[in-house]
């Protein structure tokens, strides 16, 4: 399909100080849109000036939460080139989310081609300062104007872009994690393995309570037995216990993170012992008490690697690695970010050039 382009007549001023970008607060001049109907399928791909999307008050996304999204980034190298990190994996996961929420699948080649075209138009918005990036948010909403619980007959696919600051401004400092034992985020057979807003809405109350106690993230347990570790907030989680690196297995209630997948592949390429298995909170706390829990970290698009320095489970508070980033966490962070920003060669074939 031909992608139509309509450029804005009123371009915005670019941020003057890239050290104050923050996250998700500034948006570029243009966005990508594409529509779906049962009669036409996905059609009318276009790049248009950034602005509001008209929706009827009865649009299905408002009432029945049939929507999904992705999160990815564009990176500027020291040579000024712009590139993506494993975008095909994001679009593959987008279609997997479509399947769970009964949204018609999209052509993944068209998604990548349209993203490249959009970012090329907005290339001056990709920040230059070290460890900054252009955050990319593709999403799909159901917009059929009718009440009734059934899959929508019409949808909108949209991509918006936001220049974002460095996640770690003052160094790679460990975060404090609160183990949630009261609330449940997801269960097998539900939607924990897809990227949909309902999963994040379900986590807000626990996040708020954790923050009141001085903790920045919530470590979720499984929704049935309430004993097996699943995710940390918006991140997957890893633990180094002795010579074994453990991450919870993908059992249907955990998001299959692209950074998670990349970390697993990097660790295995280094010849380390890596396990994807069930890990109970009791086993974890025992490892913390006997000193075999050496490191812990979260993985995700925003932070890449987020070291964990403290865990609180009920009334037990455990410090990990002296509340400092561990050597393996640091090595993983350096390896992945050097790839993403083009500071090292790519032995895995993960980098996708843009412009």
N, C-alpha and C positions, 0 to 999 in steps of 0.2 A: 504494500500500500504506500502511496505517496504521502509524505508528511508535509502538510501545509505549514507555512511559517508566516506569522504576523508579528512584526516587531513593534515595540512600544514607541510612542511619540514622546514619552516623558520618562527617560531613564533616571533612576535614582542615583544619588551620590554614593560612591563606594565608601566603606568605613575608613576613616582617616587613621585610626589607631587599631591595628590588628591585635594588639595585646589585650584589648577590651571587648573582643567579639562575643564571649560567652557561648551559649548554645541555644539554638532554636529561637532566636530573638529577631534576627534580620533575615529578610528573604530577597532573592534576586529579582530581576526585572521580568522574567518569563517563567512559564510553567508548561508542562506537556499535558494534553488532555486527549482522551479517546472514549468513545461511547459504545455501549452494547445494547442491542435489542434482540429479542427472539427472532425477528424477521430478518435483520441485517447482519447479525453476529457483531463482532468487534469492528468498528468502522470510524471513519473521520479522524484519523490521527493528526494532531495539530499542535504547534507551539504558538502560544498566545501570550499577551501581557499578563503578568501575575495579577490576580484579583479574585473577588468573591465568586463562588459557584452558586448559581440560583438553584434552590431546592424548594419543592412544595412542602408545606408543614406536615403532610401525610407521608412523606418519603420514608421508605421502609427502613433506612439506616437509623432514623431517629427512634423508631419504635421497637425494632427487632434485632438491632445490632449486627446486621449482616454486613460486615466490613472487615478488611484485612489491610496490613501494611508491611513495609520492609524498611530497613535502615542500612545505609551504605555510605561510602565516602569517595570523593575524588581528591587525589593528592598531587601537589605540585613538586616536582623534583628540583634539585639544585640547578639543573640546566634549563628550567622553565617549562619542561614538558608536563602534561597532565595525564594521570593514569588511575585505573581502578584496581581494586584488590578482589579477585574472585567474583566478579559481578554475575557470572553465569550461575553460581551457587545461590545467590539471592533470588534470581528469577525462577530457578528451579523450586526453591522453597516457597516463593509466592504462589506458584501453581499448585503446590501441595496444599497450601492454605486454602486456595480456591476450591480444591476437591472436598475439603472438610466442611466448608461453608456453602457448598452447592453454588459456587460462582463459576461461570464458564471459563475454561482455561484460555490463556493468551499465548501468542506466538513469541517464544523467548528470544528468537533472533530479532524480531521487530522491537521488542522491549530494549534490547541492548543497542540496536542501531539508533532508536529514538533517543535513548539516554545520551549516547555519544553526540548526537546532533544538538541536543539541548545544552549539554555542558560546553560544547564548542562555541555556541552562541554566547554563553555566560562565562567564558574562560577568564575574563578579567575579574570575575567575582571569586575565583579560587585564590585564597590568601597566600601570601609569600612567606610570612614569618614561620620560624621553625615549629614543627609539630602542629600547625594549623591545617585545616582541611575544609572542603566543601561538603557539608552533610547533605545526603540525598534521601528524600522520603517519597518512595512510590506508595500509593495506596489505592484501594478500590472501595467504593461505597455503593450500596443499592439505593436507587433513587426512584423506583416505581411509586407513583402517587396513589396508593390504595392501602387501606387497613386490612389486615388479615395475615395470619402466620403461615407464610409459604415463601418459597424462594422468589425473589424479585424477577421481573421480566426485563428490567433495564438496569444498567450499571454505568458508573463513571470510573475510568482509570485516570489517575492524575499523578504527576511527579512535580514536587516542589524542591527547591534548593536553598540551603542556608549556610553562609560562611560561618565556620565555628572555630573558636579559640582552642589553644592547647589544653588538653584535659588535665594534665598535671603542670601547674604553673610553678609550684614550689618543690618539685621533685616527686619521685614515685613513693608517696607516703602511704603506709598501710591503712586500711579502713577497719572500723569496728562493726561487727556483725551480731545481730540479735536472732537467735534461733526461735522461730515461731512455733508454738505448741498449741495455740488456741484456734487459730483460723486456718482454713484450707484454701489453697489457690486453684488446684486442678486435680483431677483423678483420671485414671486410665479410661479411655472411652470418651472422655470429654474433649476439651480443646487446648490442653496444656502444650501440645506439640505444634500448635500453629500460632502465627503472629497476628492476633486479633485483639482489639481494644478491650474486650470483656475480661481477658486475663489480667490486664493491668488495672482495670477498675476494681477487680476482686482483691487486689493486693494493697489498695490504698489505706485501708483502715489499719492493717498491721504495720505498714510503713510509718504511718502517723504515730502509732503507739511506740514504735522502736525509736523514733526521733525524740520523743519526749524523755526517753531514758538515756539519750546521748549516743544512739547507734545510727549509723548512716544507711545500713542495708539490712534486709530481712533474709534469713536463710530458711527456706521452706522445706517442710517435711512432706512425705507422701500423704495423700488425703484419705487413705483407708486405715492403715495401721498406725499412722502418726509416729513412725520411728525411723524411716529411711530418708536420707538426705536427697533433695531434688535440685533446686536452683537457689541462687542468691539474687533476689530482686529481678533485674533485667539481665542477669548474667548467668552463664553456666559456672560451675565451680570445680576446682581441683584441689587435691590434698596429697602431699608427699609424706607417706607413712613409712619410715625406714627406707628401704630401697625400692618401694613400690609407689607409683604415682596413680592415684585413684580418682576417677570421675564417675558420677552416677550414670548408669546405663540408660539409653534412650528406650524407655518402656511405654511410651505413649502419652505421658503427662509432662514431659520435659521438652523444651524447645531445642531442636537440633541446630545449635549455633554454628555459624561459619567460622568464627574465631575458635570455637571449641574444636571443630574438625581440623582446623589448621594446626592448633597446638598439639593435638594427638599425632598428626602426621610428622610434625617437627620432632617431637619427643622420640617417636619410633625410629626416625632417621638417625637419631643420635645413639640408638641402641639401648635406650633405657627401658626398664620394665614398666609397662603401662597397662592398667586394668580399667575396663568399663564394666562396673558391677554395682550391685546394691551395697550401700554403705550405711549402716545404722548410726544414729547419733550416739548410741551407747559405745559403739566401737571407736567412733571419733573422739569422744571425751576420754575414753580409756587411753587412747594413743596420746592424747594431750597430757594426761596425768603421768604416764610412764616415760614421757620424753621422746617417743618415736614419731610424733607429729612434728615434722621439721618445717614444713612450709604449707601455706594455703593461699589460693588466689582465685579470683573470678576472671572470666573471659567474656568479652563482648566488643561490639563495633566501636562504641564510644571510648572506652578506657583501654582497649586491647587486653592488657593485663592489669588487674587490680589486686595488689597484695592484701591479704587479710592479716591483721595484727592482733585482733582480739575477738573472742567468741563468748557470748553469754547465752547459756542454756538454763532456763529457770533461774536459780540463784547462784549458779556456778559460773564464774568468770575465768576464762583461760587466755593467757597471753601466748602468742605464737612467735617463735624466733625473736624473742626480745622486743616484739612490736617493731621489727625492722623488715625490710624487704629481703627475701632470701636470694641466694646466688642463682638458683634455677629460675625463679620468677624474673629476676633481672635479665638473665640471658635470653629467656623467651621474649620478653618485651623488646629488647634490643634487636633480636633477630627479626621479629615480625615488623616492627616499625622501620627498620632499615630497608626491608623489602618494600613496604608500602610507600615510603618516600624516595625510593630509588637510590638509597645509599649503598646498597649491595646488590650483587647479581642474584637473579631469581632461578634457583635450581629446580623449582617445583612447577614452573609454568603457570603461576598464579596471577601474574600481573597482566592486565589488559590495557594496552595503550589507548589513549583517547585522542589527544591533539597536542 
